[in-house]
Amino acid sequence: MSTISLHAPVARTHAPVRLTTRGKLVLFAAALAAMFALAVAMGSTTAATSDAGAAVQTTEVTVQPGETLWQIAGAANPGGDQRETVDQIMKLNALESASGLQIGHKLAVPVYSE
């Protein structure tokens, strides 16, 4: 004798996930914490110390009419990397750009030994 099942298979449907206001706040706080942790992990690697940095020997150069920072860097370090020299001069003088020189402006320029 065979047994016949009278019950048809039941298809299970899942209701869409609905977040309450509290659930939304928890999700937002978790995302914010994850971003903060990522920012701390990937942040700046600069560390302040009490050790003094190496002193850079400099000379003072007065900007002449038509003179550019690149020309000053080339004259200061003729055999060196001019881009690096420009960068050092900009850092020494807290210049935001290489194009902001004024005639008569006095610049601290590193002294390079040949």
N, C-alpha and C positions, 0 to 999 in steps of 0.2 A: 504494500500500500504506500503510495507516495503522498507527501504532505505538500499542500499548496499554500503559499503565503498570501494572506489577504492584504498585507500591508505593502503599499508601494514605497519605493525608496524616496526619502525626504531630501529634497535639495536644500542645503543650508545656505542662506544668504546672510551676509554680514551687513550690519547697519553701518553707515558711514560714521567715522570718528567725529565726535563733536566735542570741542574743548569748552570748558566753562571759563569764566573770566579768571578764576584762580589758576586754572591749567595754562591759560595763555600767559599769565604773569610768570609762572614757574618756567615755562618754555623760553620766554624772553630773558629772564634772569640767567638761565643756563647758557643761552647763546652769548649773552653779555660777558659772563664769566669766562667762557671759552675764548672769546676775542681778547679779553684782558690778559689771560694766560699766554696766548699767542704773542701779544704785543710785548710782554715782559720777556718771553723766551727769545724773540727775534729782535729785540730792541738794541739800543746802542751798547757797544762793548767798551766804551770809554770809561776809564776809572780814574778818579782823582786820587792823587797820592800826596804825601807830604815831602816827597823827594823833589829837589829842584831840578829843572831841565838843564840841558847843556846850553851854555851861553853862546849866542851866535855873534861873531864879530861883524860889525856893520860899518858902513860909511854913509855920509849924507850926500845925496845928489839933488840938485835943484833942476826942476823940469824946465827945459828950454822951449822956445816957440817951435811947434811942429814935431816935437819929440814924442814918441810913443813909449808905452811901458815895455813893449817888445824890443825896441831899440836900446832902452836902458838895460834890460836884462841881457841882451846880446853883448853889450859893452862890458857889463859886470862879469860875465861868465862866458867868454868867447868860445871855449872848447866844450862847454857843458850843454846839457839839455835845456833849451831856452824855455820850454813849457814849464819845467820844474822851477826854473829861476823866476819866471813871472809869478807862479803860484806862491813861492816863498816871499817875494816882494809884496804881493797882495796881502798875505797873512801878517807880515811884519807891520804893515801900515794900515791894517783893517780896511782895505779897499774892497768894495762890493763888486766892482767891475774894472776891467783894464782900460775902459774908455773914459773914465771919469777924471783924468788928469787935468790940472789947471797949470798954466804958465806960472812959474815961480814957486810952485808947490815943492816942499822939501820932502824927500823920500828916504827912508832908511833902506839901504841896499846891502845884502850880504857881501862880505869880502871872500873871494875864492882864491885859493893859492894855486899857482900854475905848476 
